[in-house]
């Protein structure tokens, strides 16, 4: 992702304990810390050589994500799960990995999008030594969390998850070539696999591995006047978070926002290891990722079940 300067809009906000707005299924989706750790250890391993866009190692990461989607029983978002595209300079070939959890009932024709980019900046040779930029936080963390959310939500769907009016369909997106200028998400927005007007919200997870260091920032909170009410409907105690509208144009939610879709970007801030070889797995706050994941899965279930979709609140500054 691109470095974000916070402070354009910053509000201290703590969501209090509350109950879900609708009874839905009695089955509550749960997350596994072990799964998150395993995904991140694979994606941020030296053998991935930094997952640079257009490289064989980016493709390896995409295939890993695809295989996990298949194992969870997710439906393909395109025929092979891989939405392939060419981009400049190069040209080079990259791919998005798209999967679907189908909805049911009167809400099934509306869509939630959960997204994270899986690429990073690659590797270099310095004084005859290969320096691999593993990108553990940027953005193996977001991809690992996305995978565990997908597994948990697929299980929730299989157990009959949904509210009195059914549930919205959910698209799970792992984007390629984010580090080359948000190319993968931009390609999807230009070539959507469902009508863009049917997408009611997009949640993006980019650099979510440093909660204990920087806290949680929800970027795009002003993209809908309904976010505060919706979060108040999520069961359980939510973590403290700050809100900002800075950075709306600097990660994969940008093109959805430009299409006037409500967005939330989950982010735990930049740090000295950003785009450096030191961004490695040993610095990841896995307990913090679980905290964010539990908040996110509750939010997704609430969004999927509630009768009213969030509304877009108008065009904001996105510097």
Buried (B, 14 or more C-beta within 10 A) or exposed (E): BBEBEBEBBEEEBEBEEBEBBBEBBEEBBEBEEEBBBBBBBBBBBEEBBBBBBBBEBBBBBBBBBBEBBEEBEBBBBBEEBBBBBEBEEEEBBBBBBBBBBEBBBEBBEBBBBBBBBBBBBBBEEEEEEEBBBBBBBBBBBBBBBBBBBBBBBBBBBEEEBBBEBBBBBBBBBBBBBBBBEBBBBBBBBEEBBBEBEBBBBBBBBBBBBBBEEBBBBBBBBBBBBBBEEBBBBBBEEBBEBBBBBBBBBBBBBBBBBBBBBBBBBBBBBBBEBBBBBBBBBEBBBBEBBBBBBBBBBBBBBBBBBBEEBBEBBEEBEBE
